[in-house]
Amino acid sequence: MAALHQKGDFMKIETKCIQAGYEPKNGEPRMIPIVQSTTFKYDTSEDMGKLFDLQASGYFYTRLQNPTNDYVAAKIAALEGGTAAMLTSSGQAANFFAVFNIATAGDHVIVSSTIYGGTFNLFNVTMRKMGVDFTFLDPDCTDAELEAAFKPNTKAVFGETIANPALVVFDIERWAKAAHSHGVPLIVDNTFATPVNCRPFEWGCDIVTHSTTKYMDGHDAAVGGCIVDSGKFDWMAHKEKFPGLCTPDESYHGITYAEKFGKEGAFITKATAQLMRDFGAIQAPFNAYLLNLGLESLPVRVQRHCENAQKVAEFLASHKNVAWVNYPGLPENKYFERAQKYMPNGTCGVISFGVKGGRAAAENFMKHLHVAMIATHVADAHSCVLHPASSTHRQMTDEELIAGGVAPDLVRFSVGLENADDIISDIKQALEQI
């Protein structure tokens, strides 16, 4: 039930974005077909029974799997250098499945504290209600602090390649070594960097997640998520920690996933057979089709996003009405050197900065923008801007905002694919009206 990539690893990522995942045979559709069907027909009950027993691969109900989704998941697995992948209905669903697949009631997970707020709430509120405990650590904590966070019931470590919207660059290699020294996997959300700019598996990460809604789709067209397994973590070597993978699953006639499907397929097969079966957070086949269209141009778009963002960040850093700029591509940025290590070809197209004059000045700046649109989204073709203090965090005072790590003057700017000069001119005229 795992979606395995097919095209060879000899291909460069630009070629994989177009060629990997789906290989049409003679006379078959050139583009990935949309299998818009909830169910699949079989000649005998015995044939279908083999699917329910995981004795054969195939499809019986789209709540679990769909061919269109698996073609696209296989492409993303190839892009990340993984062995298996699955699509989900959203990035939130991907992160939930990735963690809940190995950490359930009574277990513990270590998480970078600067992760996206929606994911933080998923872990800190919703999954706590399900009995999973979380420790949130500063991603720049000392080795001693990181080591002290592990408990006997720790089952995973989680971080983001580039934090949204803090833009903290995660030290993947360091956190992977710490996780592995305690016999647990590192899960990394690679949404902002994408596999074009960073391949976390090459630095020791074990599981990668994505909100495919962002750069992978790239056009505000389809919500979705993805989980990719590196196929390298040895579950059976730590079988006492992962009974769900390493002991018989009675709901599938006693199958032990790690034994039957090995390191390469156990994690995704279990997530599909159990979690997708029970929660049904499947990505719609048409959304997967749209996602594939976005993936074909991903390398070209990501390069342009980064080039534009670099120019915008340099402009902002020089403007008299800008109090501060946070972008890992700037040499003076705290994470510049780390970004050069993990993402030498660019980081992402998102910038955060402060406007002199605080909350009122930031709101005034945004109302004068013409190219950039005010929206809660990021990482797509359109330039988008958001002022958390007057939108997502509107109910908080300036003091509460600062305590929560969101400055009153913070503006999150997602630089799009428009001409960089037009974006900068738009920002310049808006800043001059503060």
C-alpha positions in Angstrom: 0.0 0.0 0.0 3.1 2.2 -0.1 3.5 4.6 -2.9 7.0 3.9 -4.2 8.9 6.1 -6.7 9.8 4.6 -10.0 12.1 6.8 -12.0 15.8 6.4 -11.2 17.9 8.4 -8.8 20.2 9.3 -11.7 17.9 12.2 -12.7 18.4 15.8 -11.6 15.5 17.2 -9.7 14.3 19.4 -12.6 13.8 16.2 -14.6 12.2 14.3 -11.7 9.6 17.1 -11.3 8.4 16.3 -14.8 9.2 12.6 -15.3 9.0 10.8 -11.9 6.0 9.0 -10.4 4.0 8.2 -13.5 5.3 6.2 -16.5 2.7 5.8 -19.2 2.8 2.7 -21.2 2.1 2.4 -24.9 -1.1 4.2 -25.8 -1.8 5.4 -22.2 -2.5 9.1 -21.3 0.6 11.3 -21.2 -0.6 13.2 -18.2 -1.5 11.6 -14.9 -5.1 10.4 -15.2 -7.7 11.7 -12.7 -9.3 8.6 -11.2 -12.5 10.3 -10.0 -14.0 7.2 -8.4 -14.8 6.3 -4.8 -14.7 2.6 -5.4 -13.1 -0.1 -7.5 -14.6 -3.3 -9.0 -13.2 -6.8 -8.6 -14.2 -10.1 -10.2 -14.2 -12.1 -7.0 -14.4 -11.6 -3.2 -11.2 -13.5 -2.9 -9.4 -10.8 -5.0 -10.7 -8.1 -2.8 -10.0 -10.0 0.4 -6.3 -10.1 -0.5 -6.4 -6.3 -0.5 -8.0 -6.1 2.9 -5.4 -8.6 4.3 -2.5 -6.5 2.7 -1.6 -9.6 0.8 -1.9 -7.8 -2.6 -1.5 -4.2 -3.7 -4.4 -2.3 -5.4 -7.3 -0.1 -4.7 -10.8 -0.7 -3.2 -11.9 2.6 -1.7 -10.6 6.1 -2.2 -10.9 6.9 1.5 -7.6 5.0 1.8 -5.9 5.2 -1.6 -6.4 6.4 -5.1 -4.2 5.8 -8.2 -4.0 9.5 -9.0 -2.8 10.3 -5.5 -0.2 7.5 -5.5 1.3 8.7 -8.8 1.8 12.2 -7.3 3.0 10.8 -4.0 5.6 8.7 -5.8 6.9 11.8 -7.6 7.3 13.7 -4.3 9.1 10.6 -2.8 11.5 10.8 -5.7 12.1 14.5 -5.2 12.9 14.0 -1.6 15.0 10.9 -2.1 12.6 8.7 -0.1 11.2 5.3 -0.6 7.5 5.8 0.1 5.0 8.6 0.4 1.3 9.4 0.8 -0.9 12.4 0.1 -3.2 13.9 2.8 -6.0 16.4 2.7 -3.8 19.2 4.1 -0.4 19.9 5.7 -2.0 19.8 9.1 -3.2 16.3 8.4 0.2 15.3 7.2 1.9 16.5 10.4 -0.8 14.8 12.5 -0.5 11.5 10.7 3.3 11.6 10.8 3.4 12.0 14.6 0.3 9.9 15.5 1.6 7.0 13.4 4.3 6.4 16.1 3.2 8.4 19.1 -0.1 7.7 20.9 -1.6 8.1 24.3 1.2 8.0 27.0 4.0 8.9 24.6 6.2 12.0 24.3 7.5 14.0 21.4 10.2 16.8 21.3 9.3 19.8 19.1 11.1 22.9 17.9 9.2 25.8 19.6 9.3 28.0 16.5 7.1 25.8 14.3 4.0 27.2 12.5 1.3 28.3 14.9 -1.3 25.9 13.5 1.0 23.0 14.0 1.9 24.2 17.5 -1.8 24.3 18.4 -2.3 20.8 16.9 0.4 19.4 19.2 0.0 21.5 22.3 -3.8 21.5 22.5 -5.5 18.8 20.3 -3.0 16.0 20.5 -2.5 16.6 24.3 -6.2 15.9 24.6 -5.4 12.6 22.9 -2.8 11.8 25.6 0.4 12.7 23.7 2.9 14.8 25.7 5.0 17.4 24.0 8.2 19.3 25.0 8.8 22.5 23.1 12.5 23.5 22.8 14.2 26.6 21.4 15.7 25.3 18.2 19.0 27.0 19.2 19.0 25.4 22.6 22.3 23.9 23.9 23.2 20.3 23.4 22.7 19.8 27.1 19.2 21.2 27.0 18.3 19.1 24.0 19.7 15.9 25.7 17.8 16.6 28.9 14.5 16.8 27.0 14.4 13.1 26.1 12.4 10.8 28.2 12.0 7.0 28.2 8.7 7.4 26.4 10.0 9.9 23.7 9.0 8.6 20.3 10.0 11.3 17.9 11.6 14.7 17.3 9.9 17.3 15.1 11.0 20.6 13.5 10.6 22.8 10.4 13.4 23.3 7.8 12.5 27.1 7.8 10.0 28.1 10.5 6.8 29.9 9.5 6.8 32.9 10.1 9.9 33.1 12.3 12.2 32.0 9.5 14.5 30.1 11.9 16.7 27.7 10.0 16.6 24.3 11.7 19.9 22.5 12.4 18.8 19.2 10.9 22.0 17.4 11.4 22.4 18.2 15.0 18.8 17.3 15.9 18.9 14.1 13.9 22.0 12.9 15.8 20.3 13.6 19.1 17.1 11.8 18.0 19.1 8.8 16.7 21.2 8.6 19.9 17.9 7.9 21.7 16.5 5.5 19.1 13.8 7.7 17.7 13.2 9.3 14.2 13.5 13.0 13.3 10.4 14.4 11.4 11.0 17.6 9.5 8.3 19.8 7.8 10.1 20.9 4.6 7.3 23.1 3.2 9.1 26.4 2.9 12.4 25.1 1.5 10.9 22.4 -0.7 13.2 19.5 -2.0 14.5 21.9 -4.6 16.4 23.9 -1.9 16.8 21.3 0.8 16.6 17.5 1.1 16.5 16.8 4.8 17.1 13.0 4.3 20.6 13.9 3.2 21.2 15.4 6.7 19.9 12.5 8.8 16.1 13.3 8.8 13.9 10.2 8.7 10.4 11.5 7.8 9.5 14.6 5.8 6.2 16.4 5.7 4.8 19.1 3.4 1.9 21.4 3.1 1.6 20.9 -0.6 -0.8 23.9 -0.6 2.2 26.2 -0.6 5.1 26.2 -3.1 4.4 22.7 -4.5 1.0 23.7 -5.7 2.1 27.3 -6.1 -1.1 28.8 -7.5 -3.7 29.0 -4.6 -5.6 26.2 -6.3 -5.6 23.1 -4.0 -5.2 22.4 -0.3 -3.1 19.3 0.4 -0.3 17.6 2.3 2.3 14.9 1.9 4.4 12.5 4.1 7.6 11.0 2.8 9.6 8.2 4.4 13.4 8.0 3.9 13.2 4.2 4.3 16.3 4.4 6.5 15.1 4.3 10.1 15.4 0.8 11.5 12.1 0.3 13.4 12.9 -3.3 14.4 16.2 -2.2 16.0 14.0 -0.2 18.5 11.0 -2.4 18.4 10.2 -1.9 22.1 9.6 1.8 21.3 7.4 1.2 18.3 4.9 -1.6 19.0 2.5 -0.3 16.4 5.1 -1.0 13.7 6.9 -3.9 15.3 4.2 -6.1 16.8 1.2 -7.8 15.1 -1.7 -5.6 14.1 -4.8 -7.7 14.9 -7.0 -5.4 12.7 -5.0 -6.8 9.7 -4.9 -10.4 10.8 -1.7 -10.1 12.7 0.6 -8.4 10.2 3.7 -6.9 11.6 4.4 -3.9 9.3 8.2 -3.6 9.9 8.7 -7.3 9.1 6.4 -7.5 6.1 7.2 -4.2 4.5 10.7 -3.5 5.8 12.3 -0.1 6.6 11.3 1.1 3.1 7.6 0.7 3.3 6.4 0.0 6.9 5.8 3.6 8.0 3.6 4.7 5.0 1.8 1.4 4.8 0.8 1.6 8.5 -0.3 5.3 8.1 -2.4 4.3 5.1 -3.9 1.0 6.4 -4.7 2.4 9.9 -4.8 6.2 10.0 -6.2 6.9 6.5 -8.6 4.1 6.9 -10.0 5.5 10.2 -9.6 9.3 9.6 -10.1 9.4 5.9 -8.1 12.7 5.4 -7.4 11.8 1.8 -6.5 14.4 -0.8 -9.1 14.7 -3.6 -7.8 13.1 -6.8 -8.5 16.3 -8.7 -6.4 18.3 -6.1 -3.6 15.7 -6.6 -3.8 16.4 -10.4 -3.5 20.1 -9.8 -0.6 19.5 -7.4 1.2 17.5 -10.1 0.9 20.5 -12.5 2.5 22.7 -9.9 5.3 20.2 -9.3 6.3 20.2 -12.9 7.4 23.9 -12.7 8.5 23.8 -9.0 12.3 24.3 -9.7 11.8 27.2 -12.0 9.3 28.9 -9.6 11.3 28.4 -6.4 14.4 29.9 -8.0 12.4 32.9 -9.1 10.8 33.2 -5.6 14.2 33.2 -4.0 15.8 35.7 -6.4 12.9 38.1 -5.9 12.9 37.7 -2.2 16.6 38.4 -2.0 16.2 41.7 -3.9 13.2 42.7 -1.8 15.0 41.9 1.5 18.0 43.9 0.4 15.7 46.9 -0.4 13.9 46.7 2.9 17.2 46.5 4.8 18.2 49.9 3.3 14.9 51.7 3.8 14.6 54.4 6.4 11.0 53.4 7.4 11.9 49.8 8.1 13.0 48.9 11.6 14.3 45.4 11.0 14.4 42.7 8.4 14.5 38.9 8.9 15.6 36.9 5.9 18.1 34.0 6.0 19.6 35.1 2.6 21.0 38.3 4.1 24.6 38.0 5.2 23.9 39.8 8.5 21.1 37.4 9.3 21.5 35.2 12.4 20.9 32.0 10.3 22.9 33.0 7.2 25.7 30.5 7.7 23.4 27.7 8.6 21.2 28.5 5.5 24.3 28.3 3.4 25.0 24.8 4.8 21.6 23.3 4.3 20.3 25.5 1.4 23.2 26.9 -0.6 21.0 27.7 -3.6 18.3 29.7 -1.7 15.9 29.4 1.2 12.4 30.6 0.4 10.4 33.6 -0.8 9.0 34.6 2.6 10.4 37.7 4.5 9.4 39.1 7.8 10.1 42.8 8.7 9.1 45.5 11.0 7.8 49.0 10.1 8.9 52.0 12.2 5.9 53.3 14.0 4.5 50.0 15.3 1.1 48.5 14.7 -0.6 51.6 13.3 2.3 52.2 10.8 2.2 48.6 9.7 -1.5 48.7 9.0 -1.1 52.0 7.2 1.7 50.5 5.0 -0.4 47.5 4.0 -3.5 49.5 2.9 -1.4 51.3 0.4 0.0 48.2 -1.4 -1.3 47.5 -4.9 0.8 44.6 -6.2 0.9 42.6 -3.0 -2.5 41.4 -1.7 -3.6 41.1 1.9 -4.1 37.3 2.5 -3.6 34.6 5.0 -1.7 32.5 2.5 2.0 32.3 1.7 4.3 30.7 -0.9 2.4 31.0 -4.1 2.7 32.9 -7.4 1.0 36.1 -6.0 2.8 38.4 -3.6 0.9 38.2 -0.3 1.2 40.2 2.9 -0.1 39.8 6.4 0.1 41.8 9.6 -0.5 39.3 12.4 -1.2 42.0 15.0 -4.2 43.3 13.0 -5.5 39.9 11.8 -4.5 36.5 13.2 -3.5 38.0 16.6 -5.9 40.9 16.5 -7.3 40.2 20.0 -3.9 40.7 21.7 -2.3 43.8 23.1 1.1 44.9 22.1 2.5 43.5 25.3 0.8 40.1 24.7 2.1 40.1 21.2 5.7 40.6 22.3 5.3 37.9 25.0 4.0 35.5 22.3 7.0 36.2 20.0 5.0 38.3 17.5 6.1 41.9 17.4 3.3 44.5 16.9 5.1 45.9 13.8 5.8 42.5 12.2 4.8 42.2 8.6 5.0 38.8 6.9 5.7 39.3 3.2 5.5 36.3 0.8 7.3 37.4 -2.4 5.6 36.2 -5.5 6.6 35.7 -9.1 5.8 39.2 -10.3 8.7 41.4 -11.7 10.9 42.2 -8.7 11.1 45.9 -9.7 7.3 46.1 -9.6 7.2 44.5 -6.2 9.9 46.8 -4.8 8.2 49.9 -6.3 5.0 48.9 -4.7 6.6 48.5 -1.3 8.5 51.7 -1.7 5.5 53.9 -2.4 3.6 52.3 0.5 6.4 52.8 2.9 6.7 56.5 1.9 3.1 57.0 2.9 3.6 56.0 6.5 
